[in-house]
Amino acid sequence: MKDVYVKKYWEEEGILFYILFENEGAARQIEVKLESRIFLDLDNPIQDDSMLYDQGLSDLELTDNDIISEDEFDQVWNEKKIKRLF
């Protein structure tokens, strides 16, 4: 199975999620909140109150608009590296 990149807004919590799924499981995740961004992956699956998505891709109710490109995901993920420089 190919990698799938998802961008999904959780309205109840006001969080925008970016998730990379590899073989149905989440491998990397970004949570974008008004005041912060949280970066999670298989090596760092928990940070504060956030946890790497532990359900399968098929458990999400996705529309075509929720699927994004690898480039769009990587652009947001790479902000993590830029933050470390300052």
Secondary structure, DSSP 8 states (H G I E B T S, - for coil): ---EEEEEEETTTTEEEEEEEETTEEEEEEEE-SS-EEEEETTB-EETTEE---S-GGGS---GGGEE-HHHHHHHHTHHHHHHT-
